[in-house]
């Protein structure tokens, strides 16, 4: 009996230990997270607004988290290549991505994405947004939006506007201008804002709605001419540049927004840690000063806030794109 009793007690202890061990991994992982480098996917080429913002936020997160935050540019297909890479990554908090407006419009423009925008991602935090500015080369004959529109009406299909890809703020702004002004201008998509801006600087395309932080230095140096900003009020960075609303387009209000994402099913405690780190990064005085001087307006908030914002953008642009007949081309 003693032997049987001992065996029973041993068996019970073994079962209890096994159950305890089964419950340990998530807890242990959470307690140790992060214990090796975190990869931050940037789904555009180096040099554009998304890339600049990602590197600044990533550097601050690296200091706080105590592990490297390695930026990896995965450009192409209007951010779909980098976004697919995130969707296929393990949901462990070691691969994250800086998403932007194309994240919300890609499922509207394309029915064959290799991921599900609504199901495959968890929003970490709404980082912020940047107004756009309509620019033309310095030697352009157009000095106002009205002159540009008049030329487009006189020569349908002769003028072009560059963008960093379908669905990005630059593309949506150009499409809104086409619809609201009743003009035919050709969309020229690039694999990111940086190469699009380079061709605008070189005069290969007529115009571009670029993020104010990357275009304004070229305006100040005399290489580009600014015609209007897309924010509802004039930007303090360019107080002499009128808004698109002032130029005669009521309701023309578009900004480039940025949200950090993780794969779906990332543990809630890991997601909460990442959310806290992003909020800490954008609250850092040096980060706010450096990026604020470039036009970034910071948002922050909870993961739930960010998720609600992204879903709202999908709904908003779905209605606008369908009712106004916008296309990805």
Secondary structure, 3 states (H helix, E strand, C coil): CHHHHHHHHHHHHHHHHHHHHHHHHHHHHHHHCCCCCEEEEECCCCCCHHHHHHHHHHHHHHHHHCCCEEEEECCCCCCHHHHHHHHCCCCCCCEEEEEECHHHHHHHHCCCCCCCCCCCEEEEEEEEEEEEEEEEECCCCCCCHHHHHHHHHHCCCCCEEEECCCCCHHHHHHHHHHHHHCCCCEEEECCCHHHHHHHHHCCCCCEEEEEHHHHHHHHHCCCEEEEEECCCCCCHHHCCCCECCCCCCCCCCCEEEEEEEEECCCCHHHHHHHHHHHHHHHHCHHHHHHHHCCCEEECCCCHHHHHHHHHHHHHHHHHHHHHHCCCCC
